[in-house]
Amino acid sequence: MTEPSLHVVSPTAPHQQVPPRLPPGQYNLFTGELEPLPIDIPDPQEPGEVRVDEGITLVKTADSSQLVLSGYGLFLRKKSERLLIKKGDNLVYQFPFFRLTEVVLASRGIALSSDLIEELCERGVRISFLDSRGQPYALLSSPMLTATVQARRAQLLAFHDHRGLAFAKAVVTGKIANQERLLRYFGKYLKKADPERFLAIEQAARALKAQRARVAAVTGHHIDEARAVLMGIEGVAGRLYWDGVRAIIAERIEFFGREHRGATDAVNALLNYGYGILYSQVWGAVLNAGLEPFAGFLHVDRPGKPSLVLDLVEEFRQPVVDRAVIAHVNLGEEVKLVQGMLDTETRRTIVDRVMERLLSTETYQGKRYQVRSIIQLQARRLAAFLRGEGEYKAFAFKW
């Protein structure tokens, strides 16, 4: 009996073609038809981003992963210990639950089953919803994960004593410090190339340092007595900072200043979209720390306004979003607007840049951590401070 021969087809042979690789499948015993099996996506070996498919991205952190989904027609459901993704009529990918800490739905047209929602909540996996501008409009998590009441009680009491004022002062100090450092970071590249612009940026940075010194002199028994003064300092610092940013990107794009809602220029559209991603990260950290998102200190309370989230966001705007946007503009990368909104490709690019910053490492209390982890650590540090344990210092990145 002769051995069966093995015929090897060279992929370089001009007269032969390698047959396309078929997706894994199995025959249905009842219909006799071949049905595709979902591809099991393994956990990336190193921290970073893995683009699984169009609109499906897996972001690996130090100890877990974030799944980011966008695109019409995706359906998510549970099967055993895995999250399955259906694309069109086919189940195409599956992710083990134990690897996930967050699932982000970043566009309209995505559906998910109630069984999956229940499973994710039981496992402590957040589900974040972003609109077309990248702004979070909903966040699902189990109410039992933040069932500790001590931090919330301390948070509400702190509004009426020195703790609320101390935290607000730390936030403003940290924000201005990061504004100054970001201007110096980008300004150093212009010292020889464009001395005139470098001088304008350096002057803005020095003026910001002077504004930061003013914060220490603010006094009061509680935040209501000092909020107006702190917001005044922050407002002056903001004008100086955005003048400096305008000088940095002047050769690349037209920028008249910071606009929040209804912005139709490219720079503000990029900033607003990036801040939406950051809000989602900070909001989740606040919930995980057992704090009340709607009871802030620097930002006043209003219905539907997560004032504590906005407080904590301030110290991360410059190292996460502003740095990513300025780098994007300085590299001359295209920004497309459709009816005043970023197009799909631009949104995808800025998401990548912001996630790169969240996954980058900075020094925090003498050790190197990913910025995303520092956000979590800062929220817990705030909870401890409000409970009377230690002091609160805002995060300031090294430039």
Buried (B, 14 or more C-beta within 10 A) or exposed (E): EEEEEEEEEEEEEEEEEEEEEEEEEEEEEEEEEEEBBBBEBEBBEEBEBBEBBEBBBBBBBEEBBBBBBBBEEBBBBBEEEBBBBBBEEBBBBBBBBEBBBBBBBBBEEBEBEEEBBEBBBEBBBBBBBBBBBBBBEEBBBBEEBBEEEEBBEBBEEBBEEEBBBBBBBBBBBBBBBBBBBBBBBBBEEBEEEBEEBBBBBBBBBEBBBEBBEBBEEBEBEBBBEBBEBBBEBBEBBBEBBBBBBBBBBEEBBEBEEBBEEEBEBBBBBBBBBBBBBBBBBBBBBBBBBBBBBBBBBBBEEEEEBBBBBBBBBBBBBBBBBBBBBBBBBBEEEEBBBEEEBBBBEBBBBBBBBBBBBBBBBBEBEEEEBBBBBBBBBBBBBBBBBBBEEEEBBBBBBEB
